[in-house]
Structure formats: C-alpha cells, structure tokens
Amino acid sequence: MRDRTVPALILTTVLAFVALAPLAAAGQRVAAGPDPPSTAPLALTPAEYNNTIADLLGFPRDGERWPARPAIADTLSPRRAASKGVFLPPPPPPVWPWRFPAEPGSDGFEGIVQGQNPSSYQVEELHLAAMHFASFALVSPTFFSCTEWTTLPATEQETCAWMSIERFAERAYRRPIRAQERRRLEAFWQANNAAGPRDEAVALTVAGILQSPAFHFRIEPGDASTSGATARLSQWELATRLSFFLWDSMPDEMLFAAAASGQLATTEDIERQARRMLDDPEARGAIVHFHHQWLGTDKVLLVTPARRAFGPLFGITARLDNARDDDLKWPAIMGPVRHSMKLETELFVEQIIFDGAGTFNALMTDNHGYMSDATAPIYGTGATRIAGLPTVTRTIEIVVASIGRTQPLTLYAAEFPPNERAGVLTLPSVLALGAYAVQPGPILRGKRVLERLACMDMGTPIQGAEAALPPDTLTAESTNRQRTATATSPAACISCHTLLNPPGFAFEHYDAIGKWRDQDNGQMVDASGSVTLTGGEEITFTDGIDFARKLATSDRVRDCYVLHWTRYALGTQLDAQAPGLDALQARFRENDSIKELLVSIASSNLFRTRPTGNGSGDNR
C-alpha cells in the first residue's frame, strides 16, 4: 500500500484553508490578542479537544479501553514518538488522549479567549492528532450509519460512507452543516475516494473535518439582526456553550435534540438541561478540571521537595552515602507522592460537590478526603482510614533513572484531625505548590489566597525581590516566619507585604510538603494574623484552620469564586462590574450550593447572550 502521508497533509490543509476563508473575509481573528473583539471565536482547549474526540467516536475517556490503533493509521500518519526516558525506550504513549502543549492561559485558566495564542508547534500537533484519530472512525461503534460496512457492495458502501461522513460533520460542527459546507465536503470526499482505497478516503475525509475551523472553534455569531449591545445565542450555540461549560466536551444526543426542537429557549429549559448534565458522570471531570485551574494544582506534578529535608520522613537517609552515586530512591518515592497529591485533590473536590454537602463552605472546611500509602507519612498518625468505603486505583507514570514506567496507585478515604485539615487550602497539593525545596513559602501561599480566592491583583514584585528572600536552608537560627518578616521589612517591600505575609503565615503549621508541625526550628509556630481584603472586609485568625473557615463565609471570597466561574463559562475576562454578575453573586452569598451556582450561571442572560460591541454593555 502506498504512502499517503504527503497527499493527506495537502488535502486536509486545503480543506482547512477553504473552510477558514469565510472567517478571514469577515475580519475575525483566530488568535486573540490582549483585547480581542467580541466576535473572536474560542478554540477548543486540549482537554476539550480530547474529550470531544472520544465522544465523537463513541469511545470511553480512558485510552486503555480504546481499540488498538488501526493498521491504516500507520499509512496515513507517523506514530508519535515516546516522550519519556532517555537511555531505554519507554512504553508507547496511549492512543488517547493526545498530548498537546498547554495553552498560555489567562489568570490561570485555559479556555479564555484572551489567553489563546496558538503557536506553529500547536498547529502542527493539531494536524498530527487529526490524522491519528481519523483512522479510528473505521472502528468506531457510532461512525457508520449502516452495519457491516466493509461487506457491502461498492455502490452501497460508497453511499453509506458519504451519509456517515455527513452525519459525523454535523456532530463535529455541533450544528447542521450549511449548503456551501456540504458542497465543499462532498467534493473533498469524492476527490479522496477517487484517489485511493475507500477506507483511506473515509479516514482522510474525517481528518479534514477534524482540522476545520467549525470543529476547532466555538464560533458564536448569534442573532445577526441584533443592533444592541448583546446578541441572543442560537439554540445550537447555547447547546455547545452548555456542554463545554459543564462537560468539557460536545453536546450529547439529548442536547442536540433540544437545540433542534427549540427547547433551549427559556430559562426553565436551560435550568432543566443544566441539572440533567450535572447529574451525568461527565460533569465530574469537568468540575474537577476547573478547580485544578483555580488552585493551580494541575502543576503539582512539578513540585520538587528536597531529599535532604524530607528523606527521613519517607524512610531513607537525608543524603546519599557517596556524592558520586545516582539518587534512584528519591525519584521513586516522589513520583507516587506527587501523583497522589493530585489525585487526592481531584477526589476531594468530586466527593464534596457531587457526593457530599455540595457547598462552598464544605469545599473550604471539610476534614475528610483521600490518601495513599505514598502520602501517609505526610498526614501522620492522626489520619484515620474510613472503613467500608471503596478504594480508588489509578495508573500513574513516573520516571526513575531516565526510564519511564507505569504503575498502579491506590487511594482510600480518610478522616483527618479537624485541628489540622480544613478544605482545599490545607491539601498537601496546595501547600507544596506554595513552598520551596526545603522551607514553606509564606509569600507564595499568601499570594495564592489573595489572588485566587479574593480576586486581588498583587502585581509583580520589585526588581531584586526574590534575591532578598531568606535562603532556603535547613540551617537557620529563627523561624521561617521571622526570617520572612525580616526580609520583607524594608520600606520598598512593606506596603505590599503587609497584605501578602499574613495569609501566608496562616499556614506556617505546614512544612514545605504539607505535613503538620507544631514547632519550627525549635520554636512554637505562630500562625495568627489579620488581613484586610479589598472592600474593607477584615479577617482576623488564629491559624490556617480558623482562616479557612472565615474565608469560607467571606462575601469577597464568595464573590470572587462566582467571578472565576462566570468568566470560565463565558470564555472571556468578564469585567468584575459587568451587569448581571452582581445578581449571581448575591444569590451565592445566600445559598452556597456549587451546583446551584452553575445552574444559575447557565440560565443567566450573561450566558445566553454575547456582546456585540455595539453599545456600552460590551463586557469584554
């Protein structure tokens, strides 16, 4: 069979270019700058792309449960190179998901138009991913509109292939395809069909669909006749916005049917669909994904606690016996610890919102969660495993001695001492991200609280500020709090650190890996303090537990949480004073159910319209 890689590249690129032409002609930008027009389309994020691919093809969101890569895929596209290991070849990457470069993001979140600036590398990866996944249409349980496609007579096979491609395009574009699109797509299919074997022609045509702007972008023109500041979204646009908001993926058949029959027209219609979608298992991963971005815990796999500080906690010496030896033990320990921290965060958020109280207060204060044997030394003897609840086992990837491998990691439900753990801010993942290799980072922790929880922009530090911080060492004569206070006492620093330091000092009971401590360098820990939030709200606390409980009921913090969610739902840096936002915030102050907040956002006018730029209501 001849190599079709180069023709595939040419054909799919041509299709994408032709499909993009109407956007370019209309003056719309694909890549948004710092102040994009209200009409700039949102690109699918890496998570949204992979989830949508799985749902389009009818496969689970678990690469291990996908069928093997079809043989034809090797004809159309090269296999991905292994990404782990240097000296020995690691296992091949999974067939799903595709590992894209991360979005630049905006304020810590992906899927915000102001933070989407695709690179040439990303565009190349999109092409490679499309060519890889297109072949799976041939083994998809949902792609073909007929049964036993390969055994049909030639004419029937060709008819079935086109009908299946047409239906696939409508699902991929998340709306009925237009007459001009149908003509281009059919011409593309016929050219591929004439050029080679029919199975290759199907795969190439699917690859073209997966590279078209209608698939990659969430384009929301709304009501073209609108002349005011906002335009009402169409039923199809609403279905798409709803599904990516609550599922990180495309609409399901019920949502498509609701859009087709005009059953997304009223507030009650939207509320009904939103509640149904939140009861679907797909919502769990999407809601957890938001909280990873909110807290920054999607980066916990990069934390680097030092062996010299924490080796004995995990049963090994603080230092190597011989400085020339390779350290194989510490990476083997820290790999599972990092993954456990990440999974503990996910399971805690999921349990609170979907299986527990479901409130913001519980998210900030609950002392139940998950742990593993890997993180048991961090939690100490005060943690109690909860009998009768099922364990959760995940496959993780670690690298030791430049060799990548996979292994299972089992987590179990646990209860933690209420004077040591309270909600997300005392999770080891959050605490370890706010630390250095040896010592906690009160400034890092304080900045996270003020910016992520209170929506207070602390700006960038003055030049040389980092060099003035206390050395990250085990040999010190005072507490971490005392050293930090001294380092930030100069006049050039104190104006900012009067705000930054206290919320960071609240968590001095936790070392750099998140373990509780009563003493620091032989002295009792002082975690008390007071901070004034924007708006004048003052919070005085005795320690991190007290602080977390007071943050949970803070109007400023709850308003900030609503602002983050609303921006995320709309995909834009919505102004904090945008009309309609205050009503959502007022409701959440009274009823802090997170699910009800999401329903309220979905049924709001903010969500059901888009700004046109024709009036003062353009909330960009």
Secondary structure, DSSP 8 states (H G I E B T S, - for coil): ----HHHHHHHHHHHHHHHHHHHHHTT--SS--SS--TT--EE--HHHHHHHHHHHHT--S-GGGS----HHHHHHS------S-SSS------SSS--------BTTBSS-GGG----HHHHHHHHHHHHHHHGGGGG-SSS-SSSSGGGS-HHHHHHHHHHHHHHHHHHHHTS---HHHHHHHHHHHHHHHHHS-HHHHHHHHHHHHTTSHHHHEE-----TT--SSEEE--HHHHHHHHHHHHHSS---HHHHHHHHTTTTSSHHHHHHHHHHHHTSTHHHHHHHHHHHHHHTGGGGGG----HHHHTGGGTS-SS-SSTTS---HHHHHHHHHHHHHHHHHHHHHHIIIIIS--BHHHHHH--EEEEETTTHHHH-TT-EE-TTS--EEEEEEEEETTEEEEEEEEEEEEE--TTT--SGGGSHHHHHHTB-SSSB-HHHHHHHIIIIIT--------TTTGGGS----S--SS-HHHHHHHHT-SHHHHHHHHHHHHHHHTTTTB-TTS-B-SEETTEE----EEEE-TTS-EEEESSHHHHHHHHHT-HHHHHHHHHHHHHHHHTS---TT-TTHHHHHHHHHH--BHHHHHHHHHTSHHHHEEE-SSSTT---
